[in-house]
């Protein structure tokens, strides 16, 4: 339901997009800070290429914390979804648009979450924080694209 691209400057707001291209083993084209990053430990491309989070989960966090609601992109995820429980698909492939992503692990919430709402980082644990994905097949992802689990 919303797409966001990381800026070059760490901590700056993410920019919204109607569509973006993802590139196999590199990430989101145009994401100046995150595209084509190398894991310093292994020297290989990092798998932390695309982040996803459920709007339903963000709404539950806001309600629990007495927050009026988080604006799209403020939780610093590239893809915000509705109608899919992402944690159920960790370790699996999904198709979005004509791209294929591997949802490989739960997202690790950073200190910026507590800047949005005190206590948000603590709430974003135990399957309530979104997931990280690696781009397996390049393609374009657009607003409204279905997320289809693959066998």
C-alpha positions in Angstrom: 0.0 0.0 0.0 3.0 2.3 0.1 6.6 2.2 -1.2 9.6 4.1 0.2 13.2 4.7 -0.7 16.1 5.4 1.7 17.9 8.6 1.1 21.7 8.9 1.0 21.8 10.7 4.4 21.4 8.4 7.3 18.3 9.3 9.4 16.7 11.5 6.7 13.1 10.8 5.8 12.4 8.2 3.3 10.9 9.3 0.0 7.6 7.9 -1.3 7.4 6.2 -4.7 4.6 4.8 -6.9 7.0 2.2 -8.3 10.6 1.2 -7.9 12.9 -1.3 -9.6 14.7 -4.0 -7.6 17.9 -5.5 -8.8 18.9 -9.1 -8.1 21.3 -9.3 -5.1 21.6 -5.5 -4.9 18.3 -4.0 -3.7 16.2 -1.1 -4.7 17.6 0.9 -7.6 17.9 4.6 -6.6 18.2 3.8 -2.8 21.4 5.7 -2.5 22.3 4.5 1.0 21.2 0.8 0.7 21.7 -0.2 -2.9 24.5 -2.7 -3.7 25.9 -2.8 -0.1 28.6 -5.3 0.8 28.6 -7.2 4.0 31.8 -6.0 5.8 32.3 -9.4 7.5 31.9 -11.7 4.4 32.7 -9.4 1.5 29.5 -10.7 -0.2 26.4 -8.6 -1.1 24.3 -8.0 1.9 20.9 -9.8 2.0 19.4 -6.7 3.8 18.0 -5.3 0.5 14.3 -4.6 1.1 12.3 -4.2 4.3 8.6 -4.9 4.6 6.1 -4.2 7.4 2.4 -4.6 7.8 0.2 -1.5 8.3 -2.0 -3.6 10.6 1.0 -4.1 12.9 1.9 -0.4 12.9 -1.7 0.4 13.8 -1.6 -2.1 16.7 1.6 -0.5 18.0 0.2 3.0 17.7 -3.0 2.0 19.6 -1.0 0.3 22.4 1.3 3.3 22.8 -1.5 5.9 22.6 -0.1 7.3 19.4 -2.4 8.8 16.8 -0.8 6.7 14.0 2.3 6.5 12.0 2.6 8.2 8.7 3.6 6.1 5.7 7.3 5.6 5.6 8.0 6.8 9.1 8.7 3.3 10.3 11.5 3.3 7.7 10.3 0.2 5.7 10.6 0.1 2.0 7.2 -1.7 1.5 4.2 -1.3 3.8 1.6 -4.0 3.3 -2.0 -4.8 4.1 -3.7 -8.1 4.2 -0.7 -10.4 4.5 0.9 -11.8 7.7 4.6 -11.4 6.7 6.1 -13.5 9.5 4.2 -16.6 8.1 6.4 -16.3 5.0 9.9 -16.0 6.5 12.2 -18.4 4.7 10.0 -18.4 1.6 9.9 -16.7 -1.8 7.2 -14.2 -2.7 6.4 -12.5 -6.0 5.6 -8.8 -6.0 5.0 -7.3 -9.5 7.5 -9.2 -11.7 10.1 -9.4 -9.0 10.8 -12.3 -6.6 12.0 -11.7 -3.0 13.2 -14.1 -0.4 11.7 -13.0 3.0 14.7 -14.3 5.0 14.5 -12.9 8.5 12.7 -10.7 11.0 13.6 -7.0 10.9 15.7 -5.7 13.7 14.1 -2.4 15.0 16.5 0.5 15.4 16.6 3.3 17.9 14.8 5.5 15.4 11.6 3.6 16.3 11.7 5.1 19.8 12.0 8.6 18.2 8.6 7.9 16.6 7.0 6.8 19.9 8.6 6.0 23.2 8.4 2.2 23.6 7.9 1.4 19.9 11.3 -0.4 19.6 10.5 -2.7 22.5 7.0 -3.5 21.0 8.6 -4.3 17.6 10.0 -7.7 18.7 8.8 -11.3 18.7 7.2 -11.3 15.3 5.8 -7.7 15.4 8.5 -5.8 13.5 8.3 -6.7 9.8 10.8 -8.7 7.7 13.9 -8.3 5.6 14.1 -9.5 2.1 16.7 -10.3 -0.5 16.0 -9.7 -4.2 16.2 -13.0 -6.0 14.8 -11.9 -9.4 15.0 -8.3 -10.7 11.7 -6.5 -11.5 9.4 -3.6 -10.8 7.3 -3.2 -7.7 4.4 -0.8 -7.9 1.6 0.4 -5.5 -1.2 -2.1 -5.5 0.9 -5.1 -6.6 -0.2 -8.3 -5.0 2.2 -10.2 -2.8 2.0 -13.8 -3.9 3.7 -16.6 -1.9 5.5 -19.0 -4.2 5.8 -22.8 -3.6 
